[in-house]
Protein backbone atom coordinates (compact mmCIF):
# COMPACT_ATOMS: atom_id res chain seq x y z
CA UNK A 1 0.00 0.00 0.00
CA UNK A 2 1.28 3.40 -0.84
CA UNK A 3 2.55 5.75 1.78
CA UNK A 4 0.85 9.12 1.44
CA UNK A 5 2.67 10.65 -1.45
CA UNK A 6 6.28 9.63 -0.77
CA UNK A 7 6.33 7.53 -3.91
CA UNK A 8 7.93 4.48 -2.30
CA UNK A 9 4.96 2.24 -1.59
CA UNK A 10 3.82 -0.98 -3.17
CA UNK A 11 0.64 0.52 -4.58
CA UNK A 12 2.57 3.40 -6.11
CA UNK A 13 4.86 0.85 -7.73
CA UNK A 14 1.72 -0.86 -9.05
CA UNK A 15 0.39 2.49 -10.21
CA UNK A 16 3.69 3.25 -11.92
CA UNK A 17 3.16 0.01 -13.83
CA UNK A 18 0.25 1.66 -15.64
CA UNK A 19 -2.77 1.06 -13.43
CA UNK A 20 -2.95 4.75 -12.52
CA UNK A 21 -3.27 5.82 -16.18
CA UNK A 22 -6.49 3.94 -16.94
CA UNK A 23 -9.79 4.07 -15.12
CA UNK A 24 -10.32 1.71 -12.21
CA UNK A 25 -12.07 -1.33 -13.61
CA UNK A 26 -12.19 -4.23 -11.11
CA UNK A 27 -12.73 -3.62 -7.44
CA UNK A 28 -12.90 -6.04 -4.52
CA UNK A 29 -14.98 -4.95 -1.54
CA UNK A 30 -14.02 -7.07 1.48
CA UNK A 31 -16.64 -7.17 4.24
CA UNK A 32 -16.36 -9.55 7.20
CA UNK A 33 -19.93 -9.72 8.51
CA UNK A 34 -23.01 -10.75 6.57
CA UNK A 35 -25.08 -8.01 8.23
CA UNK A 36 -22.60 -5.43 6.92
CA UNK A 37 -22.41 -6.98 3.45
CA UNK A 38 -26.04 -7.61 2.51
CA UNK A 39 -27.15 -3.96 2.20
CA UNK A 40 -24.32 -3.40 -0.31
CA UNK A 41 -25.18 -6.62 -2.17
CA UNK A 42 -28.80 -5.44 -2.46
CA UNK A 43 -27.95 -1.90 -3.46
CA UNK A 44 -25.74 -2.97 -6.39
CA UNK A 45 -27.91 -6.01 -7.15
CA UNK A 46 -24.91 -8.28 -6.89
CA UNK A 47 -25.38 -12.01 -7.37
CA UNK A 48 -23.73 -14.80 -5.46
CA UNK A 49 -21.27 -16.97 -7.39
CA UNK A 50 -22.58 -20.38 -8.31
CA UNK A 51 -19.17 -21.74 -9.36
CA UNK A 52 -16.85 -20.50 -6.66
CA UNK A 53 -13.47 -19.04 -7.60
CA UNK A 54 -12.21 -20.36 -4.31
CA UNK A 55 -11.05 -23.84 -3.24
CA UNK A 56 -13.82 -26.40 -2.74
CA UNK A 57 -15.21 -26.41 0.77
CA UNK A 58 -14.06 -22.96 1.96
CA UNK A 59 -16.85 -20.76 3.35
CA UNK A 60 -15.77 -17.67 1.41
CA UNK A 61 -18.53 -16.01 -0.61
CA UNK A 62 -18.29 -13.79 -3.68
CA UNK A 63 -21.14 -11.60 -4.90
CA UNK A 64 -20.50 -9.86 -8.17
CA UNK A 65 -22.01 -7.55 -10.74
CA UNK A 66 -21.34 -4.42 -12.74
CA UNK A 67 -22.12 -0.85 -11.88
CA UNK A 68 -21.53 1.67 -14.66
CA UNK A 69 -17.92 0.95 -15.79
CA UNK A 70 -16.95 -1.06 -12.71
CA UNK A 71 -16.75 -4.79 -12.09
CA UNK A 72 -17.74 -5.09 -8.47
CA UNK A 73 -16.81 -8.11 -6.37
CA UNK A 74 -18.04 -8.12 -2.81
CA UNK A 75 -16.23 -10.85 -0.94
CA UNK A 76 -16.90 -12.07 2.53
CA UNK A 77 -15.12 -14.81 4.51
CA UNK A 78 -18.55 -16.37 5.16
CA UNK A 79 -19.69 -18.49 8.05
CA UNK A 80 -17.24 -20.41 10.21
CA UNK A 81 -17.97 -24.07 9.46
CA UNK A 82 -17.70 -25.15 13.12
CA UNK A 83 -19.68 -22.46 14.90
CA UNK A 84 -21.85 -21.05 12.11
CA UNK A 85 -21.02 -17.42 12.92
CA UNK A 86 -19.37 -14.87 10.59
CA UNK A 87 -15.65 -15.56 10.17
CA UNK A 88 -14.47 -12.26 11.61
CA UNK A 89 -10.86 -11.50 12.51
CA UNK A 90 -7.44 -11.38 10.93
CA UNK A 91 -6.92 -15.01 9.90
CA UNK A 92 -9.97 -15.30 7.66
CA UNK A 93 -9.46 -11.75 6.41
CA UNK A 94 -5.88 -12.51 5.32
CA UNK A 95 -6.78 -15.75 3.59
CA UNK A 96 -9.74 -14.36 1.70
CA UNK A 97 -7.80 -11.25 0.68
CA UNK A 98 -5.00 -13.40 -0.72
CA UNK A 99 -7.39 -15.67 -2.60
CA UNK A 100 -9.41 -12.74 -3.97
CA UNK A 101 -6.35 -10.95 -5.28
CA UNK A 102 -5.02 -14.12 -6.88
CA UNK A 103 -8.34 -14.87 -8.55
CA UNK A 104 -9.47 -11.40 -9.59
CA UNK A 105 -6.35 -9.18 -9.86
CA UNK A 106 -8.33 -6.15 -8.66
CA UNK A 107 -7.23 -2.57 -9.30
CA UNK A 108 -8.26 -1.64 -5.80
CA UNK A 109 -9.48 -3.18 -2.55
CA UNK A 110 -12.06 -1.52 -0.33
CA UNK A 111 -12.25 -3.00 3.15
CA UNK A 112 -15.59 -1.88 4.55
CA UNK A 113 -16.92 -2.69 7.99
CA UNK A 114 -17.80 -1.56 11.44
CA UNK A 115 -15.34 -0.43 14.07
CA UNK A 116 -15.13 0.80 17.60
CA UNK A 117 -14.38 4.50 17.85
CA UNK A 118 -12.64 6.64 20.45
CA UNK A 119 -14.63 9.70 21.47
CA UNK A 120 -11.42 11.30 22.73
CA UNK A 121 -10.25 11.26 19.09
CA UNK A 122 -13.51 12.69 17.74
CA UNK A 123 -15.49 9.54 16.88
CA UNK A 124 -19.26 9.29 17.39
CA UNK A 125 -21.73 6.49 16.73
CA UNK A 126 -22.60 6.19 13.00
CA UNK A 127 -19.61 8.25 11.85
CA UNK A 128 -18.03 6.78 8.74
CA UNK A 129 -14.27 7.18 8.50
CA UNK A 130 -11.64 6.57 5.89
CA UNK A 131 -8.50 5.21 7.58
CA UNK A 132 -5.29 7.07 6.83
CA UNK A 133 -3.13 4.25 8.20
CA UNK A 134 -3.55 0.87 9.81
CA UNK A 135 -1.57 -1.08 12.41
CA UNK A 136 -1.96 -4.03 14.81
CA UNK A 137 -2.34 -3.67 18.57
CA UNK A 138 -2.13 -7.29 19.74
CA UNK A 139 1.17 -8.51 18.29
CA UNK A 140 3.59 -7.79 21.09
CA UNK A 141 7.19 -8.81 20.28
CA UNK A 142 9.59 -6.89 22.56
CA UNK A 143 12.72 -7.49 20.49
CA UNK A 144 14.23 -4.68 18.40
CA UNK A 145 12.73 -4.45 14.90
CA UNK A 146 10.43 -7.44 15.56
CA UNK A 147 8.45 -4.96 17.70
CA UNK A 148 7.90 -2.83 14.60
CA UNK A 149 7.06 -5.89 12.52
CA UNK A 150 4.43 -6.78 15.13
CA UNK A 151 2.80 -3.36 14.96
CA UNK A 152 2.82 -3.64 11.16
CA UNK A 153 2.04 0.01 10.46
CA UNK A 154 0.96 0.63 6.88
CA UNK A 155 -0.48 3.74 5.27
CA UNK A 156 -3.72 3.30 3.34
CA UNK A 157 -3.70 4.20 -0.34
CA UNK A 158 -3.98 7.95 -0.47
CA UNK A 159 -7.31 9.26 -1.80
CA UNK A 160 -7.35 13.00 -1.09
CA UNK A 161 -10.00 13.82 -3.69
CA UNK A 162 -12.33 11.14 -2.38
CA UNK A 163 -11.96 12.43 1.19
CA UNK A 164 -12.67 15.97 0.04
CA UNK A 165 -15.59 15.18 -2.23
CA UNK A 166 -17.37 12.94 0.28
CA UNK A 167 -16.35 15.07 3.25
CA UNK A 168 -15.23 11.94 5.08
CA UNK A 169 -13.73 11.89 8.53
CA UNK A 170 -10.15 10.55 8.49
CA UNK A 171 -8.47 8.66 11.32
CA UNK A 172 -5.96 5.93 12.12
CA UNK A 173 -7.19 2.36 12.46
CA UNK A 174 -5.82 -0.23 14.89
CA UNK A 175 -6.56 -3.94 14.41
CA UNK A 176 -6.64 -6.89 16.78
CA UNK A 177 -8.41 -10.22 17.10
CA UNK A 178 -10.55 -9.29 20.12
CA UNK A 179 -13.70 -7.22 20.40
CA UNK A 180 -12.81 -6.20 23.93
CA UNK A 181 -9.69 -4.22 24.84
CA UNK A 182 -7.09 -5.43 27.32
CA UNK A 183 -4.87 -2.90 29.09
CA UNK A 184 -1.96 -3.98 26.93
CA UNK A 185 -4.02 -3.53 23.77
CA UNK A 186 -5.11 -0.11 25.02
CA UNK A 187 -1.49 1.01 25.45
CA UNK A 188 -0.63 -0.02 21.89
CA UNK A 189 -3.81 1.51 20.44
CA UNK A 190 -2.81 4.74 22.20
CA UNK A 191 0.74 4.45 20.81
CA UNK A 192 -0.79 3.83 17.36
CA UNK A 193 -2.70 7.12 17.81
CA UNK A 194 -5.83 5.29 16.64
CA UNK A 195 -9.30 6.76 16.34
CA UNK A 196 -10.76 3.41 15.27
CA UNK A 197 -10.45 -0.22 16.39
CA UNK A 198 -11.41 -3.16 14.19
CA UNK A 199 -10.61 -6.84 13.66
CA UNK A 200 -9.49 -7.04 10.00
CA UNK A 201 -7.97 -3.84 8.59
CA UNK A 202 -4.24 -4.31 9.26
CA UNK A 203 -4.37 -7.94 8.12
CA UNK A 204 -5.93 -6.94 4.80
CA UNK A 205 -3.39 -4.13 4.50
CA UNK A 206 -0.54 -6.61 4.95
CA UNK A 207 -1.73 -8.91 2.18
CA UNK A 208 -2.58 -6.03 -0.15
CA UNK A 209 0.86 -4.56 0.47
CA UNK A 210 2.84 -7.70 -0.32
CA UNK A 211 0.75 -8.27 -3.45
CA UNK A 212 1.00 -4.60 -4.46
CA UNK A 213 -2.71 -3.82 -4.60
CA UNK A 214 -3.89 -0.43 -3.33
CA UNK A 215 -6.32 -0.71 -0.43
CA UNK A 216 -8.61 1.71 1.36
CA UNK A 217 -10.53 1.22 4.61
CA UNK A 218 -14.07 2.51 5.14
CA UNK A 219 -15.11 2.05 8.76
CA UNK A 220 -18.41 2.93 10.45
CA UNK A 221 -18.52 3.38 14.23
CA UNK A 222 -20.87 1.02 16.13
CA UNK A 223 -19.50 1.54 19.65
CA UNK A 224 -17.50 4.00 21.66
CA UNK A 225 -14.52 2.18 23.10
CA UNK A 226 -13.75 4.90 25.67
CA UNK A 227 -17.43 5.29 26.62
CA UNK A 228 -19.42 3.78 29.51
CA UNK A 229 -21.44 1.13 27.65
CA UNK A 230 -20.31 -2.51 27.40
CA UNK A 231 -18.81 -2.91 23.92
CA UNK A 232 -20.66 -6.06 22.80
CA UNK A 233 -24.02 -4.63 23.90
CA UNK A 234 -23.47 -1.29 22.22
CA UNK A 235 -22.15 -2.97 19.06
CA UNK A 236 -25.22 -5.22 18.71
CA UNK A 237 -27.60 -2.39 19.55
CA UNK A 238 -26.20 -0.13 16.82
CA UNK A 239 -25.28 -2.70 14.15
CA UNK A 240 -28.39 -2.31 11.95
CA UNK A 241 -28.41 1.51 11.92
CA UNK A 242 -24.69 1.79 11.41
CA UNK A 243 -24.58 -0.72 8.56
CA UNK A 244 -27.07 1.52 6.75
CA UNK A 245 -24.63 4.44 7.12
CA UNK A 246 -21.76 2.20 5.97
CA UNK A 247 -23.72 1.05 2.92
CA UNK A 248 -24.48 4.62 1.94
CA UNK A 249 -20.83 5.65 2.14
CA UNK A 250 -19.59 2.56 0.28
CA UNK A 251 -22.07 3.43 -2.46
CA UNK A 252 -20.76 7.01 -2.63
CA UNK A 253 -17.16 5.75 -2.73
CA UNK A 254 -17.96 3.40 -5.63
CA UNK A 255 -19.84 6.14 -7.46
CA UNK A 256 -16.87 8.49 -7.03
CA UNK A 257 -14.46 5.86 -8.38
CA UNK A 258 -16.38 5.17 -11.53
CA UNK A 259 -14.49 6.45 -14.56
CA UNK A 260 -11.50 7.62 -12.49
CA UNK A 261 -7.89 6.47 -12.47
CA UNK A 262 -6.15 5.57 -9.21
CA UNK A 263 -4.22 8.82 -9.36
CA UNK A 264 -7.51 10.80 -9.45
CA UNK A 265 -8.82 9.30 -6.23
N1 LIG B 1 -16.01 -3.73 15.34
C1 LIG B 1 -16.98 -2.96 15.85
N2 LIG B 1 -16.67 -2.52 17.07
C2 LIG B 1 -15.45 -3.03 17.37
C3 LIG B 1 -14.59 -2.94 18.48
N3 LIG B 1 -14.92 -2.23 19.55
N4 LIG B 1 -13.42 -3.59 18.42
C4 LIG B 1 -13.07 -4.31 17.34
N5 LIG B 1 -13.85 -4.43 16.26
C5 LIG B 1 -15.03 -3.80 16.26
Boltz pocket constraint, residues with backbone or C-beta under 6 A from the ligand:
constraints:
  - pocket:
      binder: B
      contacts: [[A, 114], [A, 115], [A, 116], [A, 117], [A, 176], [A, 178], [A, 179], [A, 180], [A, 197], [A, 198], [A, 199], [A, 220], [A, 222], [A, 223], [A, 225], [A, 231], [A, 235]]
      max_distance: 6.0
